[in-house]
């Protein structure tokens, strides 16, 4: 699932992030530009865990779903 740039960007280069995994405590993001990957908290993007975390962890979205 792609993270909207208004919500967050790569801490290394400012590129667009993609959430590639999630568990009960963290989400793993990967930058589409520099390839850096790292863990973030479920509320890292200021959405109260209602948008990104619910989609990735709660509903189990994968790369094959949603066309991202």
C-alpha positions as CSV (number, residue, x, y, z in Angstrom):
1,X,0.0,0.0,0.0
2,X,1.4,3.4,-1.0
3,X,1.6,6.1,1.6
4,X,0.4,9.5,0.4
5,X,3.2,12.0,0.3
6,X,1.2,14.5,2.4
7,X,1.1,11.8,5.2
8,X,4.8,10.8,5.1
9,X,7.9,10.4,3.1
10,X,11.2,8.6,3.3
11,X,13.4,9.7,6.2
12,X,16.5,9.3,4.0
13,X,15.6,10.9,0.7
14,X,12.1,12.2,1.0
15,X,10.8,9.7,-1.6
16,X,7.4,8.0,-1.6
17,X,6.9,5.1,0.8
18,X,5.2,1.8,0.4
19,X,4.0,-0.3,3.3
20,X,5.3,-3.8,2.7
21,X,4.4,-5.6,6.0
22,X,2.7,-5.1,9.3
23,X,2.3,-7.0,12.6
24,X,0.7,-6.2,15.9
25,X,3.2,-3.5,16.8
26,X,4.9,-2.1,13.7
27,X,4.7,-1.6,9.9
28,X,7.6,-2.0,7.6
29,X,7.9,0.6,4.9
30,X,10.2,0.7,1.8
31,X,11.1,3.8,-0.2
32,X,10.3,3.5,-3.9
33,X,13.2,5.8,-4.8
34,X,16.2,4.9,-2.7
35,X,15.1,1.4,-1.6
36,X,15.7,2.1,2.1
37,X,13.3,0.0,4.4
38,X,12.6,0.5,8.1
39,X,10.0,-0.1,10.8
40,X,7.5,2.6,11.8
41,X,4.8,2.7,14.5
42,X,1.2,2.0,13.4
43,X,0.4,5.7,13.9
44,X,3.5,7.0,12.1
45,X,1.5,8.8,9.5
46,X,-0.8,10.7,11.9
47,X,-4.0,8.9,10.9
48,X,-4.8,7.4,14.3
49,X,-4.2,3.9,12.9
50,X,-7.4,4.3,10.9
51,X,-6.1,4.4,7.3
52,X,-2.8,2.7,6.7
53,X,-2.6,0.3,9.6
54,X,-6.1,-1.0,9.3
55,X,-5.8,-1.6,5.6
56,X,-2.5,-3.4,5.9
57,X,-2.7,-5.3,9.2
58,X,-6.5,-5.4,9.9
59,X,-7.6,-6.3,6.4
60,X,-4.5,-8.1,5.2
61,X,-4.0,-6.1,2.1
62,X,-1.1,-7.3,-0.1
63,X,0.6,-6.1,-3.2
64,X,-1.8,-8.2,-5.3
65,X,-4.8,-6.4,-3.9
66,X,-5.8,-2.9,-4.7
67,X,-3.5,-2.4,-7.7
68,X,-0.7,-0.7,-5.8
